[in-house]
Amino acid sequence: MAQFVGPNIRYTGKVIHHTYTSESIDYGVWSFLEETGSFTTKTPVTCDILVVAGGGGGGHPSGDGGGGAGGLVYSGSVSVPGGTYKVIIGKGGGGCSDQDAGFDGTDSLINIPGVTAAKGGGGGGRVGGSGGGDNATGFASSYPSQGNNGGNGPVGANNSGGGGGGATAVGTSVSVACQGGAGGAGATSSINASPVTRAGGGGGGGNTALGTGGPGGGGNGGKDTSPGCSSGVAGTVNTGGGGGGGDFSSVGEDIVPTNDGTHNLGAFDKKWQAIFAEDTFFGGIHEINLETKGLDQLQPGTVLVSNAGKMVPCTSEADPLIMGIVSSGSNFPIILGAEPVLVSGPVYAGDYIITSNITGYGKAVNPSKIFELQLFGKIIAQSLETKTEGGLIRAMIRKM
């Protein structure tokens, strides 16, 4: 903003220019919006200058931190000598779709002596003008005079992202898994005659609750919603607002748990609607619609039959309602897979397994007897090994 001097000022680039009068003084406002431009004055002028950098992009994967706001620098009553001054407008950083932090915003500057460049906001999980939030330790602003620190999420918990730092407030931290922290608030200025808030931090992504973007253009975080997941929202254009942290929506590389056999994809009450794949590799396949409370207390390998709509250990030989096998620690029976099965008496590789009159145990039958004994629909597995004393054997489970 400068006291208006008419034809003595020129500019290039994408600019919004207007004038207004305050206390009988005419002022001109030049708002540079994109990429590069220039500001030229033929005579010395006194200006108030507000420089805002691009906000950081939201992080990823599921529930990473919100992007930090672009750095905000205000310089009041600056004496500007006659001349031409280059203007560079920073861009917002992109969100990340792989298992990484968001990208930093880029710097904004006008090369007038004494006016500090504004630093791009840190992407979710990075430092910058304002720090990006994270899903463990929040990142600090690398330029404290221009912004604030990002918030953090609970250590070791996915789906929880702290909010990105804003111009006037830190991003909110979260201590509960699956929650997203709010972005820090931006700063309000009337440099263009009307109050406008800029440089709000992006909200953190969360599995059950997203973090809201900070006032001043910060984008909301992504949230796990039915039937899918929502991505974080980009910061508002030309405010320096940080982007919202992404929840799990798309990836460009392998999804690998930190440890073998310790993490779930989905849950009983939060199922994926459909899974599409060219190849699948599984252990035992469980039938969710045959859930029976208390199966997790039975010995793994117990042979199950259906009784009044529930799965119970078998008690009679060749029961046609044989349905599955108890899986360790699960209330869902295994219906397909190479898994342990309890068998009474001797069993040989290749034998078929039917129910026996010993509670919870199967019985081996030689394949040559299938037609003679009319066992179709009564077989639950085929033995993969020989054990003359029976017990827990490895078998290919599938009803036949």
HELIX and SHEET records of a PDB file:
HELIX    1   1 GLY A    6  ASN A    8  5                                   3    
HELIX    2   2 ILE A  288  LEU A  290  5                                   3    
HELIX    3   3 LEU A  295  GLN A  297  5                                   3    
HELIX    4   4 PRO A  367  LYS A  369  5                                   3    
HELIX    5   5 ILE A  370  LEU A  373  1                                   4    
SHEET    1   A 3 ALA A   2  GLN A   3  0                                        
SHEET    2   A 3 ILE A  25  THR A  41 -1                                        
SHEET    3   A 3 ILE A   9  SER A  22 -1                                        
SHEET    1   B 4 ALA A   2  GLN A   3  0                                        
SHEET    2   B 4 ILE A  25  THR A  41 -1                                        
SHEET    3   B 4 GLY A  83  ILE A  88 -1                                        
SHEET    4   B 4 LEU A 109  ILE A 110 -1                                        
SHEET    1   C 2 VAL A  45  VAL A  52  0                                        
SHEET    2   C 2 LEU A  72  VAL A  80 -1                                        
SHEET    1   D 2 ALA A 187  SER A 189  0                                        
SHEET    2   D 2 VAL A 196  ARG A 198 -1                                        
SHEET    1   E 6 ILE A 285  HIS A 286  0                                        
SHEET    2   E 6 ILE A 334  SER A 344 -1                                        
SHEET    3   E 6 GLY A 362  VAL A 365  1                                        
SHEET    4   E 6 TYR A 352  THR A 355 -1                                        
SHEET    5   E 6 ALA A 381  SER A 383 -1                                        
SHEET    6   E 6 GLY A 391  ILE A 397 -1                                        
SHEET    1   F 3 LYS A 310  PRO A 313  0                                        
SHEET    2   F 3 VAL A 303  ASN A 307 -1                                        
SHEET    3   F 3 ILE A 322  ILE A 325 -1                                        
END                                                                             
